[in-house]
Amino acid sequence: MSNNENKYHRNTQAVRAGIRRSPEGEHSELIFSTSSFVFKSAAEAAARFAGDEPGNIYSRFTNPTVRMFEERLAAMEGGERCIGTSSGMSAILSTCLGLLRAGDHIVSSRSIFGTTVSLFSNIFPKFGLETTFVPQADYTAWEEAITPATRMLFMETPSNPLTEVADIRRLADIAHARDCLLVVDNCFCTPSLQLPFNFGADLVIHSATKYLDGQGRCVGGAVVGSEQLLGKDVFGFLRSAGTCMSPFNAWVFLKGLETLDIRMRAHSENAQRLAAWLEEQPGVSRVHYPGLASHPQHQLASTQQSGYGGIISFELAGGQEAAWSLIDKTRIFSITANLGDTKSTITHPATTTHQRLTDEQRREAGIAPGLVRISVGLEDVGDLQEDLAPGLG
């Protein structure tokens, strides 16, 4: 495939972008399972370590399989460069510690993954980074939270687990007016359903563990952006700190990207049908899904996304007892906090993904005791309905 990969449609990019065949002429991408690479001479080694000559050095920061994954995802997102990392959390860590310094300030949505909240609240302050959390859809609050020390605005859209949708264009304008970067976690939509760069985002974060893999096989992450933002500081952090993706995992993600668009359409279709059904069930007080007309940001999601994704959250009037009873009565759903799998999963956010938050933080984020999150897989929707029905009656 030519270097002008951005001219191709996303489905073509998902299958062809980034491929570099070896002299053996293999059709499927190779796994370069090696820790290091051999140089032709001492002079070549010196030139590569100095950055004067391109080429592989050490798999912590230069590996052909990882590079193929990076180039493919960058093409699909419409970014200049991608950096693969060991997990989604390491992508966030590498981005923040690569671009920020002690004394800087982050404004973040409250509606984000619980571990991200813990990273921002409990770990970053040890290194002089402070974070202010604001309601995701309150744009006045975003503006008012920005200080002269603010360097970054961070959010997920749709959010985990309430599927709140933020106006990327509006937040990009707010960020850029104050010389800040806008970072968008695109985990729930992937480039198949949403392209944050088209709306002004500066950086896009992924947990490759989720939909990019799609079958729950490996852990990994990625950050996509411009060469200017990623090439020196973020890549430099990864090179020294070692938050790197393994070649085997990169190969698995490459295979996942090939079917990403097909899977995301199927996940969205199944979730739409299941969400509409859940709204009609006794005991369900509220369903959170952007594809429903009842969702407060339904119109925005219809404009900003090409599909609504596979994540549904819903609240049970009976609180935690009802939520646990429902979960325990299922037989098809896997009780696990992971998501984005071909297999449907179910979890209780208040006692799993958001357990480490304080009671106040959970209340502010809308994580109610009766909230259940499901990641809708590729099973028959009728079977999923029958699996949930005993716990909803």
Secondary structure as GFF3:
##gff-version 3
##sequence-region A 1 393
A	DSSP	three_ten_helix	5	7	.	.	.	ID=ss1
A	DSSP	alpha_helix	10	16	.	.	.	ID=ss2
A	DSSP	alpha_helix	42	50	.	.	.	ID=ss3
A	DSSP	alpha_helix	64	77	.	.	.	ID=ss4
A	DSSP	beta_strand	81	85	.	.	.	ID=ss5
A	DSSP	alpha_helix	88	99	.	.	.	ID=ss6
A	DSSP	beta_strand	105	109	.	.	.	ID=ss7
A	DSSP	alpha_helix	114	118	.	.	.	ID=ss8
A	DSSP	pi_helix	119	123	.	.	.	ID=ss9
A	DSSP	three_ten_helix	124	127	.	.	.	ID=ss10
A	DSSP	beta_strand	130	134	.	.	.	ID=ss11
A	DSSP	alpha_helix	139	145	.	.	.	ID=ss12
A	DSSP	beta_strand	150	156	.	.	.	ID=ss13
A	DSSP	alpha_helix	168	177	.	.	.	ID=ss14
A	DSSP	beta_strand	181	185	.	.	.	ID=ss15
A	DSSP	alpha_helix	190	193	.	.	.	ID=ss16
A	DSSP	three_ten_helix	196	199	.	.	.	ID=ss17
A	DSSP	beta_strand	203	207	.	.	.	ID=ss18
A	DSSP	beta_strand	221	225	.	.	.	ID=ss19
A	DSSP	alpha_helix	227	229	.	.	.	ID=ss20
A	DSSP	pi_helix	230	234	.	.	.	ID=ss21
A	DSSP	alpha_helix	235	241	.	.	.	ID=ss22
A	DSSP	alpha_helix	247	258	.	.	.	ID=ss23
A	DSSP	alpha_helix	260	278	.	.	.	ID=ss24
A	DSSP	beta_strand	284	288	.	.	.	ID=ss25
A	DSSP	alpha_helix	298	304	.	.	.	ID=ss26
A	DSSP	beta_strand	311	316	.	.	.	ID=ss27
A	DSSP	alpha_helix	319	329	.	.	.	ID=ss28
A	DSSP	beta_strand	334	335	.	.	.	ID=ss29
A	DSSP	beta_strand	345	347	.	.	.	ID=ss30
A	DSSP	three_ten_helix	349	351	.	.	.	ID=ss31
A	DSSP	alpha_helix	359	365	.	.	.	ID=ss32
A	DSSP	beta_strand	371	375	.	.	.	ID=ss33
A	DSSP	alpha_helix	381	388	.	.	.	ID=ss34
A	DSSP	three_ten_helix	389	391	.	.	.	ID=ss35
###
